[in-house]
Structures are given as C-alpha cells and as structure tokens.
Amino acid sequence: MVSLEEVYQQIRCIKSRPNELKSFEEIQKLIEKAKVDHSKDSLVYLLEAYNFIRIGCFEEALNSVASFFDYYENCLPKKSERRYERRYSTLKHGLVLVATLHRFFGSYLAGSALLTQASANAHDNHDVSEYRFCMLEERAYNLNAMQSSMNTAFKRNNDSIHYLDELNKRFLTRFHSDQMHLPTMGLEEAFKTFIAAGFAHKSPRFKAIAQHFRIGLVFINALHSARRCEDSEKVSKYLNVCLENEIASQWRVYSNDIEDGAMAIQSTLRLSSGCTALEEKLRFTRDEHASERVTEGELIMGVNAAYAYAYEGNFKQAIQILERMKLSFPSESNPMLAIHRQLAEQCILFDMEFFKGEFDNCEERLSLLYEYSKPEYTFRKCLLNCAFYNHDETELTKMLSLIHKSSDPHLKIRTRIALGNLKIVNGNFEDGLAHLERAAGSASKLNLTFFEAAAKRRMAYAYICRNDFQKAEALLKPLENQYEDEDVVCIEKFLYYATWLELYIHKARTQEITQDEKIDVIFNVMKAVKSVSRKGFTIIEAELYRKAAIFMSQTLDGKQRAISLANRRETTKIDLLNCFNYFVL
C-alpha cells in the first residue's frame, strides 16, 4: 500500500530536491498505486500534474488540474468540520500549481498574480510551510523567465494561447469565489504590500521571508530590465543589491538562488555582448567541481561557460563542461530544465562539426535541434544551406513574421541580420540593406554594441558586392577597435578581417591597388589567421588561405607565397568565406 507521505515526498522533491526525485515512469507507477489506495485524495492529482509538467506534457497536466479541483467541488468538507483544515492546506497548493502552469506557458504576469495571492494566504494563516512552497515557485519564476526569454541561447516554443485559455476556463470555474481573490493592484505594488506586511509581523521567520521577497522583487526588476536591454547601470545596481544581500541563515538556501540568478544574468549579458572572458569558465573546468547548489542560475552559468569556450574554438572543453552539468541536472529528474543544457550541447556539436567540414553529421543534427529550439534550428539550417549555395529565404521570412510581437530584442536582431544577408546574396540589395540597417539601429538604441557591429560588418559586405568600396570602408574602419579586443568572439573577429580581404579582392578587379593597400591586406590576413589558428576552425582557416592566395597571385610579385598559401588549404568545394557572412551568434 502506498502512503500519502510517499506522494507528498515526491512533490517536495519536484519543488526543491531534483537529485532525489524519482524518474517520470517511477512516479507514474506510484500514482497508479496511490489512485487505488487513495482514489479520493487530491494529493495524488497534484503530484500527477507536476509530473506531467516536468516533461512538458501540458495537456495531460491540465486534465490532472481539473481532477484536482473537481475533488474540492465535490469532496471538500465544511469549514466547521475538523477535516477541513487538512484538506484546505492541500487546496492552497492549487494556486501555486496553476501559477506553475502559467510559468511554463510563458504567462508570467498572470502566474505571478496567483503566486502573490498564495503568498498572502500563507501570511494570513501563519503558514510557514506554504510560504516555503511559494518561495520555491517564485525562484523558479524568476529564473525560468530568464532562461526562456532573456538568455540568447535558449528559446522554448509553446503553442501557449490554447493551453492558457483552457487553463483559465477550468481553473476559474472550479475555484470557490470565497477562497480566491486576485489582487487588482499591479504586480510590483502587490509584492511591496505583501513585503511590508511581512516586516510588520512579530515572527522572525516571517521577517526573514519578507526580506527574501524584497530581494526577490529587486531580482525581478533586474531580470526585466535586462530582458528589455535597459540602461546597464540600472541593471548593475539591481544585481549588486541581490549579490550583497544578507539574510538569516535558515533561509540561505533561498538566498543562494537569488545570488546564483544575479550572477547568471551578469554572465548572460557579458556573453551576449560578444565577450568570452567569463569568470565561471575556470570554475566549471576544475576536475573537482561538483555543484552543491542545484539551481537554475548555476545551470545557466555552466551553459554560458560552455558557449564561451565554443566561441573560442575550444569545443572539447565546452562539451566536457556540459557532460559535468548532467550530473547536477539529470534530465530524468527535471526534463524541462535539462532542455537548456541539451540545446547548448546540440548547438555546440553542430558548430564543431560544421567547422570541421563534417556536413553529413550537421544534417543529421538538425532534427535534434528542431526538438529544442526552432529559432536555433532555423539559423543553423540556413547556415548549412548557404554553404552549398542554397539561399532560400522562406524559413527566415516566416520566422520574422512569427516573432513580430516578441519581447526578445536579440532574437529579432539576429533574424534581421541573417535575412538581410540572404536577400543581398539573392540580389535584393535594397531590402537586404533595410533589414541590416534596422538591425543595426535596434542594437544601437539598446546599446547592444556587439550586435550593432555584426550588422554593420554585414552591411559593409553588401556594399562590397555593389562595388561601393567607399561606403564599405566607412562602415568597417570605426569597428576596428572593437574587434581588436582579444576577448571578443573569434569567429566575428575573423570575419571582420576577412571582410577587408574581400573588399580588396573586389576592388582589384576594377582598379589598381596601391602599395599601402597591399600591405593592409597582408596585415588583415595575418590578423584573421591569428584569430582562428589552431582553435578548431580548420575549414575557414583553409578557405582564408585560398582567398589570400588568389589576391596575392593577382596583385603581388609573390607567386611562391601564393602557391604556399594555396597548398595550406584543404579542399572543401564550397565558398565558406561567403557563407560565413550568415553566421550569427
């Protein structure tokens, strides 16, 4: 016979101890037995809902939610009965449960309102246990929003509108009106009101929890400011408050989540600025590293460290980090969270195989990428197509229309850069430049200097194709200081110097190259080679030698040097230098 304590234990593990959690199949067997022994207890349906949520089966989770609330419509004892207190304590989890569903559908505002109400109920009832559940869900809210919306490497794709309508319909019709009153005030005001009540409470525990929620509110502000790419000083101010937070020792586990989350935001912002010099790179490469903090922030920092190594061409180290992350974040215990690591793994393996010229493997890996992120799948499919002169714009055009109302500026900018390049190669210069100019303008307004430089470099390539060398040089010269930084993503650095070579190759076809320009070519080739040499980018390094050999044989008295450079090139049969104008981080 299965005890309800076993059921409740797994609910606690789902919320706070993923390493102790049973697999999805094991919990399903536990639920089946529990339904026989405790067919009328809502805890069973609560666990079932959470178990479906963790693997992304939202429709099944909704059915469990309906069963959960059906129980209370039909079986909830009257308030005068002694059994009411225990049953109502389970019902309180319903608010948190529905908030969890809203979180996975990306409806953070509605879910946060439910979570605020659940927290207020716990405060009114002096229920520290329920406070704990609220805090666990609140930290997941904060960091889930970050990993799914702000982090440039991770995009979850849910058809959320249908599910949200169904969720609200089932939930609101089953919850008694006297047990739920959603706050009419704004989310931030509701949090502040709740925090003030906590500080006014006599219990030290409630004061400590209120302090945690105050820091949580600061963290939410930091997160939302970062997602909107607001003033960096404002974001830094918020993050410093989170990192300098002091809280009572018994609540440090929750404070750790905020600290890890703040560091994860810092890491993500630094990486999205094109800088690969992340402090956590060394932290996650130590052999003895085994995370004691099983938090989403910890996972995001580990994944960022892996991307940073990959952007430097150190793919082996990147994969090793992700392998270690599997130990702390096993996919069996939390499949939805593991998606972040799995997506990074597939992206990095695709890039490694592409740079090695293993294109058949890349083709096979696309189907795996599609499972985790349609945008990343689309970007890399276009990259592979362009390598073989297939410049179809259909998928990128469709994606741009789908993300029209997206709040993610990085995704919009990346899509416009990639689509702009395709249009230019297809001869549609005006539309192509319009997309690139819009991408550069958006990046400039949001102070995303790395993306602005990436867009302008590609605009320069467009002008090179039109033999408008003056405009191309005017765009490239101001970018030099940015690409001189040794910590900038080396592929973009390589492309910057390679674009100068492309400019002089085109220019030499229409006019005589000066001696100074010939010297500039040599220096740019040397800088381009230095940026990727012995870093796992064999294919593009070899292609650069071919381009340089062509230029030198045409414009310099250096036939032997040209032959030597040409011999260093491995045969690829594709023009990779041009295709890499479509590579966007």
Backbone torsions as a table, in degrees:
resi	resn	phi	psi	omega
1	MET	NA	135.3	179.7
2	VAL	-88.6	129.1	178.0
3	SER	-87.8	153.4	177.2
4	LEU	-65.0	-25.3	177.8
5	GLU	-63.3	-36.8	176.7
6	GLU	-63.6	-40.2	178.2
7	VAL	-63.9	-48.2	-177.5
8	TYR	-65.8	-33.8	178.9
9	GLN	-61.0	-40.9	179.7
10	GLN	-70.9	-31.8	174.4
11	ILE	-62.9	-43.6	178.6
12	ARG	-63.3	-39.4	179.2
13	CYS	-64.8	-40.4	177.3
14	ILE	-58.9	-39.3	-175.4
15	LYS	-79.5	-34.4	-169.0
16	SER	-140.2	-13.7	-176.4
17	ARG	-134.4	70.4	-174.8
18	PRO	-60.9	-28.8	-179.3
19	ASN	-68.9	-21.5	-179.9
20	GLU	-97.3	2.4	-174.5
21	LEU	-80.0	140.2	175.7
22	LYS	-72.9	163.6	178.2
23	SER	-68.8	165.5	179.1
24	PHE	-56.5	-45.7	-177.4
25	GLU	-64.9	-40.1	180.0
26	GLU	-64.1	-40.7	179.3
27	ILE	-68.2	-37.1	178.0
28	GLN	-61.7	-39.1	177.0
29	LYS	-65.4	-39.7	177.4
30	LEU	-61.8	-41.4	-179.8
31	ILE	-65.2	-43.0	179.5
32	GLU	-59.5	-42.7	178.4
33	LYS	-68.1	-40.1	-178.7
34	ALA	-65.4	-33.7	179.0
35	LYS	-66.0	-29.1	177.0
36	VAL	-73.8	-43.5	-175.7
37	ASP	-83.9	-29.1	-175.6
38	HIS	-136.3	57.0	-172.1
39	SER	-60.2	-24.6	-175.3
40	LYS	-107.0	15.4	-179.6
41	ASP	-101.5	126.3	-174.1
42	SER	-69.0	-20.2	179.0
43	LEU	-56.5	-34.8	-179.5
44	VAL	-63.0	-44.0	179.7
45	TYR	-71.1	-30.9	176.8
46	LEU	-62.9	-47.8	178.1
47	LEU	-63.8	-40.2	-179.9
48	GLU	-61.3	-42.5	179.0
49	ALA	-62.3	-47.9	179.4
50	TYR	-62.6	-37.2	-179.2
51	ASN	-66.0	-38.9	176.6
52	PHE	-70.1	-37.8	-179.7
53	ILE	-60.7	-41.9	-174.2
54	ARG	-66.0	-18.9	176.2
55	ILE	-107.7	5.6	175.4
56	GLY	83.9	13.5	177.6
57	CYS	-89.3	79.9	-170.6
58	PHE	-74.2	-33.0	-179.5
59	GLU	-65.4	-42.7	176.6
60	GLU	-65.1	-37.1	178.9
61	ALA	-62.3	-37.8	179.5
62	LEU	-63.7	-37.9	177.3
63	ASN	-63.4	-38.5	177.8
64	SER	-67.7	-37.5	176.8
65	VAL	-61.8	-43.4	179.4
66	ALA	-60.7	-43.0	178.4
67	SER	-64.6	-36.9	179.4
68	PHE	-59.8	-47.0	-177.5
69	PHE	-81.2	-26.4	173.3
70	ASP	-58.0	-38.7	179.9
71	TYR	-58.6	-42.2	-176.6
72	TYR	-74.4	-28.1	175.6
73	GLU	-66.9	-36.4	-172.8
74	ASN	-100.7	-26.5	-168.1
75	CYS	-123.1	-3.9	-176.3
76	LEU	-67.1	123.7	179.0
77	PRO	-64.6	161.7	176.3
78	LYS	-69.5	155.7	-177.4
79	LYS	-60.6	-26.0	-178.3
80	SER	-75.0	-17.5	-178.0
81	GLU	-83.5	149.2	-177.2
82	ARG	-66.2	-30.3	-178.2
83	ARG	-69.9	-15.5	-174.7
84	TYR	-60.2	-42.3	-174.4
85	GLU	-58.3	-45.8	-178.9
86	ARG	-67.8	-43.3	-179.0
87	ARG	-65.1	-39.3	-179.2
88	TYR	-68.8	-31.1	178.3
89	SER	-62.8	-31.9	175.3
90	THR	-74.3	-38.5	-179.7
91	LEU	-60.0	-33.0	-179.8
92	LYS	-58.4	-32.3	179.1
93	HIS	-65.7	-19.6	179.4
94	GLY	-60.3	-39.6	177.4
95	LEU	-60.4	-46.1	-179.7
96	VAL	-66.6	-37.9	179.2
97	LEU	-60.7	-48.6	-179.1
98	VAL	-67.5	-35.9	174.9
99	ALA	-60.1	-38.4	178.1
100	THR	-62.4	-43.7	178.3
101	LEU	-62.2	-43.6	177.2
102	HIS	-58.8	-39.0	-178.9
103	ARG	-61.8	-45.0	-178.1
104	PHE	-70.1	-21.8	175.7
105	PHE	-87.1	-2.6	178.9
106	GLY	84.0	7.6	179.7
107	SER	-92.4	76.6	-170.3
108	TYR	-71.8	-34.6	-176.6
109	LEU	-67.6	-49.7	180.0
110	ALA	-62.8	-42.5	179.7
111	GLY	-66.0	-38.5	179.1
112	SER	-65.8	-34.1	177.3
113	ALA	-64.0	-41.8	176.7
114	LEU	-64.0	-39.9	-179.7
115	LEU	-66.2	-38.7	176.9
116	THR	-62.0	-41.0	179.0
117	GLN	-65.1	-41.2	178.2
118	ALA	-62.2	-39.2	178.6
119	SER	-65.8	-40.5	178.9
120	ALA	-64.1	-40.2	177.2
121	ASN	-60.7	-43.5	-179.9
122	ALA	-63.0	-38.8	178.9
123	HIS	-64.2	-46.2	-178.2
124	ASP	-62.1	-33.3	-176.9
125	ASN	-95.0	5.8	-177.6
126	HIS	53.9	41.2	-173.0
127	ASP	-101.9	91.3	-178.0
128	VAL	-65.7	-35.4	179.9
129	SER	-60.4	-44.0	179.5
130	GLU	-69.4	-33.4	174.3
131	TYR	-55.8	-42.2	-177.9
132	ARG	-60.9	-44.1	177.9
133	PHE	-62.3	-40.2	179.9
134	CYS	-63.1	-42.0	-179.8
135	MET	-66.6	-39.9	178.4
136	LEU	-61.5	-41.7	178.6
137	GLU	-71.1	-36.4	-179.3
138	GLU	-63.2	-42.0	179.6
139	ARG	-65.8	-37.0	177.2
140	ALA	-65.0	-37.2	176.6
141	TYR	-57.5	-51.8	-176.4
142	ASN	-57.8	-51.5	-172.0
143	LEU	-81.0	-29.2	175.1
144	ASN	-65.6	-39.5	177.2
145	ALA	-61.0	-38.6	-179.7
146	MET	-68.3	-49.4	-174.2
147	GLN	-69.0	-29.8	-175.3
148	SER	-94.1	-19.5	-173.6
149	SER	-121.5	-37.3	-176.4
150	MET	-93.1	-41.4	-175.4
151	ASN	-63.8	123.2	-172.0
152	THR	-68.6	-13.0	-177.1
153	ALA	-94.4	-9.0	-171.0
154	PHE	-130.2	119.7	175.9
155	LYS	-131.8	118.2	176.1
156	ARG	-89.3	142.8	-177.1
157	ASN	-119.1	100.9	178.3
158	ASN	-120.0	140.7	171.9
159	ASP	-83.0	79.6	-163.9
160	SER	-81.1	-24.4	-172.1
161	ILE	-61.3	-46.7	179.9
162	HIS	-59.8	-47.3	-177.3
163	TYR	-64.4	-41.4	-178.0
164	LEU	-66.2	-41.6	177.7
165	ASP	-60.2	-44.9	-179.7
166	GLU	-65.9	-40.2	179.4
167	LEU	-61.4	-49.6	-179.1
168	ASN	-63.0	-40.1	-178.8
169	LYS	-62.9	-47.6	-177.8
170	ARG	-70.7	-39.1	-174.7
171	PHE	-72.2	-50.5	-172.9
172	LEU	-69.3	-27.1	179.6
173	THR	-82.3	-12.1	-176.8
174	ARG	-107.0	-10.6	-176.3
175	PHE	-97.3	124.4	-177.7
176	HIS	-61.1	137.9	-175.5
177	SER	-61.6	-29.9	-178.2
178	ASP	-82.6	0.4	-179.6
179	GLN	-110.1	-3.4	-178.1
180	MET	-147.1	126.7	176.4
181	HIS	-135.5	99.3	-179.9
182	LEU	-65.9	138.8	-179.2
183	PRO	-66.6	136.4	177.9
184	THR	-85.5	-16.4	-179.6
185	MET	-74.9	168.6	177.9
186	GLY	-67.3	161.6	-176.5
187	LEU	-59.1	-48.1	-177.3
188	GLU	-65.2	-40.5	179.1
189	GLU	-64.0	-39.4	178.8
190	ALA	-62.9	-43.5	178.0
191	PHE	-61.4	-44.8	-178.2
192	LYS	-63.3	-40.8	178.4
193	THR	-62.0	-44.3	179.6
194	PHE	-64.2	-42.4	-179.5
195	ILE	-63.4	-42.3	179.0
196	ALA	-60.2	-40.9	178.7
197	ALA	-64.3	-36.9	179.1
198	GLY	-65.3	-41.9	179.3
199	PHE	-67.6	-28.7	-179.2
200	ALA	-79.7	-12.2	-177.1
201	HIS	-72.3	148.3	-177.9
202	LYS	-72.2	-30.9	-174.6
203	SER	-70.7	128.3	175.6
204	PRO	-58.7	-32.8	179.6
205	ARG	-62.9	-44.3	-178.9
206	PHE	-67.6	-34.1	177.5
207	LYS	-66.1	-40.4	178.0
208	ALA	-64.1	-40.7	178.8
209	ILE	-66.5	-40.4	178.1
210	ALA	-61.5	-38.4	176.9
211	GLN	-62.5	-41.1	177.9
212	HIS	-62.0	-43.7	-179.8
213	PHE	-67.1	-31.5	176.6
214	ARG	-63.3	-45.6	177.2
215	ILE	-65.8	-35.8	177.0
216	GLY	-60.8	-38.5	178.1
217	LEU	-65.9	-41.2	176.3
218	VAL	-60.9	-41.2	180.0
219	PHE	-63.3	-42.1	177.7
220	ILE	-59.5	-43.4	178.0
221	ASN	-61.5	-41.4	178.5
222	ALA	-62.7	-44.3	-178.9
223	LEU	-62.1	-49.5	-177.7
224	HIS	-66.4	-37.3	177.5
225	SER	-64.7	-40.6	178.9
226	ALA	-66.7	-41.1	179.7
227	ARG	-64.0	-34.4	179.6
228	ARG	-86.7	2.3	-179.3
229	CYS	56.2	44.2	179.1
230	GLU	-77.5	-177.8	-177.3
231	ASP	-47.8	126.1	-175.7
232	SER	-64.3	-32.3	178.5
233	GLU	-65.0	-37.6	178.5
234	LYS	-64.3	-44.4	179.3
235	VAL	-63.8	-43.7	-179.8
236	SER	-61.1	-38.5	179.2
237	LYS	-61.3	-46.5	178.4
238	TYR	-61.2	-46.2	-176.1
239	LEU	-65.3	-37.2	178.6
240	ASN	-62.5	-38.0	177.2
241	VAL	-61.6	-42.4	179.6
242	CYS	-64.6	-41.0	-175.8
243	LEU	-76.1	-25.0	179.9
244	GLU	-93.9	6.5	-175.7
245	ASN	-63.9	135.5	172.6
246	GLU	-118.6	131.7	-176.1
247	ILE	-143.9	155.8	-177.2
248	ALA	-53.6	144.5	-172.2
249	SER	-57.9	-35.1	-176.8
250	GLN	-69.3	-13.4	179.2
251	TRP	-111.7	13.5	-176.9
252	ARG	-62.3	-31.7	-178.7
253	VAL	-58.9	-35.2	179.4
254	TYR	-78.7	-35.0	176.4
255	SER	-63.9	-35.6	177.8
256	ASN	-58.3	-37.6	178.8
257	ASP	-62.2	-42.0	179.0
258	ILE	-65.4	-44.1	179.8
259	GLU	-62.0	-47.1	178.3
260	ASP	-61.9	-38.9	178.3
261	GLY	-63.5	-42.5	179.1
262	ALA	-63.7	-43.4	178.4
263	MET	-65.8	-34.6	178.4
264	ALA	-65.9	-38.9	176.8
265	ILE	-63.4	-46.1	178.6
266	GLN	-57.7	-45.4	-179.7
267	SER	-61.7	-45.1	-178.3
268	THR	-65.3	-43.0	179.6
269	LEU	-63.7	-40.3	179.8
270	ARG	-65.7	-43.1	179.9
271	LEU	-66.4	-40.6	-179.3
272	SER	-70.7	-13.1	175.3
273	SER	-85.8	1.8	177.8
274	GLY	91.6	6.1	-178.1
275	CYS	-96.7	127.8	-179.3
276	THR	-100.5	2.0	-178.9
277	ALA	-84.8	72.6	-179.5
278	LEU	-94.1	135.0	-179.5
279	GLU	-60.8	-34.9	-175.0
280	GLU	-73.3	-6.5	178.6
281	LYS	-59.4	-48.3	179.5
282	LEU	-67.6	-36.5	-178.8
283	ARG	-60.5	-39.7	-176.2
284	PHE	-90.1	-2.3	178.9
285	THR	-102.0	-5.9	176.1
286	ARG	-66.3	134.5	-178.3
287	ASP	-60.6	-33.2	-176.2
288	GLU	-85.2	-0.1	-175.3
289	HIS	-66.9	121.8	172.3
290	ALA	-144.1	113.3	-171.4
291	SER	-63.7	130.0	171.9
292	GLU	-90.3	-16.5	179.9
293	ARG	-102.6	102.1	179.8
294	VAL	-88.3	77.6	-177.6
295	THR	-122.3	160.2	177.9
296	GLU	-67.1	-33.3	176.9
297	GLY	-61.2	-41.2	177.6
298	GLU	-61.6	-42.6	179.1
299	LEU	-63.0	-45.4	-178.7
300	ILE	-62.2	-42.1	178.4
301	MET	-63.3	-40.0	178.2
302	GLY	-64.0	-42.8	178.4
303	VAL	-65.3	-40.6	177.4
304	ASN	-61.5	-40.0	177.7
305	ALA	-61.7	-39.6	178.5
306	ALA	-64.7	-44.4	177.7
307	TYR	-61.7	-40.4	-179.0
308	ALA	-60.8	-43.3	177.1
309	TYR	-65.3	-40.6	-179.9
310	ALA	-63.8	-39.7	179.7
311	TYR	-66.5	-19.2	174.7
312	GLU	-90.7	-4.4	-178.3
313	GLY	91.1	1.2	179.6
314	ASN	-90.4	70.7	-174.8
315	PHE	-68.0	-33.9	-179.7
316	LYS	-60.7	-45.7	179.7
317	GLN	-66.1	-37.8	179.2
318	ALA	-61.0	-45.7	-179.7
319	ILE	-66.5	-36.6	178.6
320	GLN	-62.0	-40.4	178.4
321	ILE	-62.0	-45.5	-179.0
322	LEU	-65.2	-34.3	176.8
323	GLU	-63.8	-39.9	178.8
324	ARG	-68.3	-33.2	-179.8
325	MET	-65.1	-24.8	179.0
326	LYS	-61.4	-31.9	-177.5
327	LEU	-68.1	-38.5	-179.0
328	SER	-85.0	-27.5	-176.3
329	PHE	-128.7	68.2	-178.2
330	PRO	-64.8	137.6	-177.6
331	SER	-66.2	-24.7	-179.1
332	GLU	-65.8	-35.1	-175.9
333	SER	-87.1	-29.3	-179.4
334	ASN	-147.2	76.8	-176.3
335	PRO	-58.1	-38.5	-177.8
336	MET	-65.3	-40.1	178.1
337	LEU	-71.4	-35.9	-178.8
338	ALA	-65.6	-21.1	179.2
339	ILE	-55.8	-37.2	-178.2
340	HIS	-59.9	-46.6	178.7
341	ARG	-68.9	-41.1	-178.0
342	GLN	-65.2	-38.1	177.4
343	LEU	-63.7	-46.3	179.1
344	ALA	-58.9	-41.4	-179.6
345	GLU	-61.2	-45.5	-179.0
346	GLN	-68.3	-40.1	177.9
347	CYS	-62.0	-46.4	-177.1
348	ILE	-68.1	-41.2	177.7
349	LEU	-64.8	-39.4	177.1
350	PHE	-60.1	-49.0	-178.2
351	ASP	-62.2	-42.0	179.6
352	MET	-60.8	-45.8	-179.8
353	GLU	-67.6	-36.3	179.5
354	PHE	-64.7	-46.6	-178.0
355	PHE	-67.3	-22.8	176.6
356	LYS	-86.4	-10.2	-178.2
357	GLY	85.6	16.1	179.5
358	GLU	-88.8	70.3	-169.8
359	PHE	-71.9	-28.1	176.6
360	ASP	-64.1	-40.0	177.5
361	ASN	-65.0	-37.4	178.2
362	CYS	-61.4	-42.4	-179.7
363	GLU	-60.7	-42.6	179.9
364	GLU	-67.9	-33.5	-176.2
365	ARG	-74.8	-20.3	-179.4
366	LEU	-58.6	-37.3	-179.2
367	SER	-64.7	-34.0	176.9
368	LEU	-70.6	-40.0	178.3
369	LEU	-61.7	-37.5	-178.9
370	TYR	-60.7	-33.7	179.8
371	GLU	-63.8	-34.9	-171.8
372	TYR	-97.0	-34.7	-176.4
373	SER	-160.5	114.2	178.6
374	LYS	-64.9	-40.8	177.5
375	PRO	-59.9	-47.2	-179.2
376	GLU	-65.2	-36.2	175.2
377	TYR	-61.1	-45.6	-177.3
378	THR	-65.3	-44.8	179.6
379	PHE	-59.3	-46.2	-175.2
380	ARG	-77.3	-29.1	174.9
381	LYS	-65.7	-42.2	177.5
382	CYS	-63.9	-37.9	177.5
383	LEU	-60.7	-46.0	-180.0
384	LEU	-66.9	-40.8	178.3
385	ASN	-61.5	-44.3	-178.2
386	CYS	-63.8	-31.5	178.7
387	ALA	-61.4	-24.5	179.5
388	PHE	-115.5	29.4	172.8
389	TYR	63.2	28.0	172.7
390	ASN	-102.3	103.6	-173.3
391	HIS	-107.9	45.1	-179.6
392	ASP	-69.7	128.7	-177.0
393	GLU	-94.3	-6.6	-168.1
394	THR	-54.6	-51.8	-173.4
395	GLU	-67.6	-40.3	179.2
396	LEU	-67.7	-38.3	177.8
397	THR	-62.9	-42.5	178.4
398	LYS	-63.9	-41.9	-178.8
399	MET	-65.2	-39.2	179.9
400	LEU	-62.4	-37.5	178.6
401	SER	-69.9	-33.9	-179.1
402	LEU	-71.8	-31.3	-177.2
403	ILE	-97.8	16.3	-176.8
404	HIS	-54.4	-39.9	-177.7
405	LYS	-99.6	12.2	-179.6
406	SER	-66.8	145.2	177.4
407	SER	-91.0	5.3	-177.9
408	ASP	-94.9	103.5	-177.8
409	PRO	-67.6	-33.2	-178.9
410	HIS	-61.0	-44.5	-177.5
411	LEU	-64.0	-42.2	179.3
412	LYS	-63.5	-43.7	-178.3
413	ILE	-65.2	-45.5	179.2
414	ARG	-59.2	-42.3	-177.8
415	THR	-66.3	-42.4	-179.8
416	ARG	-66.3	-37.5	178.0
417	ILE	-63.3	-48.8	-178.6
418	ALA	-63.8	-43.8	-179.4
419	LEU	-68.2	-38.6	178.0
420	GLY	-59.3	-42.4	178.4
421	ASN	-63.9	-42.2	179.3
422	LEU	-60.9	-43.5	-178.9
423	LYS	-63.9	-37.4	179.5
424	ILE	-65.8	-44.9	178.6
425	VAL	-62.8	-32.9	179.0
426	ASN	-81.8	4.3	175.6
427	GLY	90.2	1.1	179.3
428	ASN	-93.9	74.0	-172.4
429	PHE	-64.8	-41.4	-175.2
430	GLU	-63.6	-48.9	178.9
431	ASP	-65.4	-39.8	-179.9
432	GLY	-62.5	-46.8	178.4
433	LEU	-65.0	-34.9	179.3
434	ALA	-61.9	-42.7	178.1
435	HIS	-65.0	-43.0	-178.7
436	LEU	-67.9	-40.3	178.1
437	GLU	-64.4	-39.2	178.9
438	ARG	-66.6	-39.6	178.0
439	ALA	-63.7	-44.7	179.6
440	ALA	-64.5	-40.2	179.3
441	GLY	-64.3	-43.9	178.7
442	SER	-63.0	-43.2	179.8
443	ALA	-64.1	-38.8	179.8
444	SER	-64.8	-44.2	179.8
445	LYS	-61.7	-35.3	-177.1
446	LEU	-92.9	4.7	179.4
447	ASN	62.4	32.3	175.6
448	LEU	-92.9	76.7	-170.8
449	THR	-62.2	-34.4	-179.2
450	PHE	-65.0	-45.3	178.9
451	PHE	-69.2	-34.7	177.1
452	GLU	-62.5	-44.8	179.1
453	ALA	-64.2	-40.6	179.7
454	ALA	-62.1	-41.3	179.2
455	ALA	-67.5	-42.4	-178.3
456	LYS	-68.2	-36.1	177.2
457	ARG	-62.9	-38.5	178.8
458	ARG	-72.9	-30.5	172.2
459	MET	-63.5	-40.1	178.0
460	ALA	-60.7	-41.3	178.5
461	TYR	-62.3	-36.6	177.9
462	ALA	-62.2	-43.8	179.3
463	TYR	-67.8	-32.0	176.0
464	ILE	-62.1	-42.9	179.3
465	CYS	-62.5	-26.2	178.9
466	ARG	-94.3	6.4	-177.8
467	ASN	60.9	25.4	175.6
468	ASP	-97.2	76.0	-170.9
469	PHE	-71.3	-28.2	-179.8
470	GLN	-64.7	-46.2	178.8
471	LYS	-66.6	-36.7	179.2
472	ALA	-62.8	-45.6	179.3
473	GLU	-64.6	-37.6	179.8
474	ALA	-63.2	-30.3	177.7
475	LEU	-81.2	-36.3	-174.3
476	LEU	-77.5	-39.8	-173.8
477	LYS	-58.9	-44.5	-179.5
478	PRO	-66.0	-14.2	-177.7
479	LEU	-88.4	-6.9	-172.0
480	GLU	-59.1	-46.0	-177.9
481	ASN	-60.3	-38.5	-179.1
482	GLN	-65.2	-40.2	-177.9
483	TYR	-83.6	-8.2	173.7
484	GLU	-74.6	-20.5	179.9
485	ASP	-60.3	123.5	-175.6
486	GLU	-69.1	-17.2	-178.1
487	ASP	-93.2	-1.2	-179.5
488	VAL	-73.2	152.4	-178.9
489	VAL	-51.6	123.4	-168.5
490	CYS	-68.9	-28.1	178.0
491	ILE	-64.3	-43.9	178.8
492	GLU	-66.0	-37.1	176.7
493	LYS	-62.6	-45.6	177.7
494	PHE	-57.8	-47.0	-177.9
495	LEU	-64.2	-33.6	178.8
496	TYR	-62.1	-50.4	-179.4
497	TYR	-69.7	-34.8	178.2
498	ALA	-66.5	-29.8	178.0
499	THR	-67.0	-36.5	174.4
500	TRP	-61.4	-42.3	177.5
501	LEU	-61.8	-42.6	178.4
502	GLU	-60.6	-40.0	179.7
503	LEU	-59.9	-47.6	-176.9
504	TYR	-71.8	-31.1	175.7
505	ILE	-63.1	-45.8	178.1
506	HIS	-66.3	-40.5	-177.3
507	LYS	-64.7	-37.9	-178.6
508	ALA	-65.3	-19.4	179.7
509	ARG	-77.4	-21.5	-175.2
510	THR	-115.5	-18.8	-178.1
511	GLN	-155.4	164.9	-178.0
512	GLU	-76.8	137.7	179.3
513	ILE	-88.4	134.5	179.3
514	THR	-75.0	165.0	179.3
515	GLN	-63.2	-39.8	178.4
516	ASP	-62.5	-38.3	179.3
517	GLU	-67.8	-35.7	177.1
518	LYS	-63.9	-39.7	177.7
519	ILE	-66.1	-40.0	177.5
520	ASP	-59.0	-40.1	179.5
521	VAL	-59.9	-46.4	-178.6
522	ILE	-60.0	-44.9	-180.0
523	PHE	-64.2	-41.2	-179.9
524	ASN	-66.5	-37.6	176.7
525	VAL	-63.8	-43.1	179.5
526	MET	-62.0	-42.0	-180.0
527	LYS	-67.5	-38.2	179.2
528	ALA	-64.8	-44.4	179.0
529	VAL	-62.6	-43.4	-179.1
530	LYS	-60.8	-34.9	-175.8
531	SER	-69.4	-24.2	-177.1
532	VAL	-125.5	-4.1	-174.7
533	SER	-61.3	132.1	178.4
534	ARG	55.4	35.3	-178.3
535	LYS	-122.8	17.8	177.4
536	GLY	89.8	12.3	-179.1
537	PHE	-114.7	51.6	-172.9
538	THR	-55.5	-44.0	-173.1
539	ILE	-64.7	-48.9	-176.1
540	ILE	-73.7	-28.1	175.3
541	GLU	-65.0	-43.8	178.8
542	ALA	-64.3	-39.3	179.7
543	GLU	-65.8	-35.1	177.3
544	LEU	-62.3	-42.3	178.4
545	TYR	-59.8	-39.8	179.5
546	ARG	-63.3	-45.8	179.7
547	LYS	-61.9	-44.0	-179.5
548	ALA	-64.5	-38.3	179.1
549	ALA	-63.3	-41.4	178.2
550	ILE	-60.6	-47.1	-178.0
551	PHE	-63.6	-45.9	-175.8
552	MET	-67.8	-36.5	179.8
553	SER	-69.1	-24.0	-178.5
554	GLN	-90.6	-30.2	-169.0
555	THR	-121.1	-13.3	-176.7
556	LEU	-122.4	157.9	172.2
557	ASP	-86.2	62.5	-176.0
558	GLY	-138.7	55.0	-177.3
559	LYS	-59.8	-42.8	-177.9
560	GLN	-63.8	-41.0	178.7
561	ARG	-63.8	-39.8	179.7
562	ALA	-63.5	-42.5	179.5
563	ILE	-64.7	-41.3	179.4
564	SER	-61.4	-43.6	178.6
565	LEU	-64.4	-42.6	-178.7
566	ALA	-63.1	-36.9	-179.2
567	ASN	-68.5	-22.6	-180.0
568	ARG	-78.9	-7.5	-178.0
569	ARG	-87.7	130.5	172.6
570	GLU	-82.5	142.8	-178.4
571	THR	-68.7	123.5	179.0
572	THR	-120.8	-21.8	178.8
573	LYS	66.6	10.5	176.3
574	ILE	-135.8	154.2	-179.0
575	ASP	-90.2	85.4	-172.9
576	LEU	-71.4	-30.1	-177.6
577	LEU	-61.4	-39.7	177.7
578	ASN	-71.7	-40.9	-177.5
579	CYS	-64.0	-27.7	-177.8
580	PHE	-77.8	-0.1	169.0
581	ASN	-71.1	-8.6	-178.8
582	TYR	-105.3	0.8	179.2
583	PHE	-77.6	118.1	-179.8
584	VAL	-127.7	130.9	-179.6
585	LEU	-65.6	NA	NA
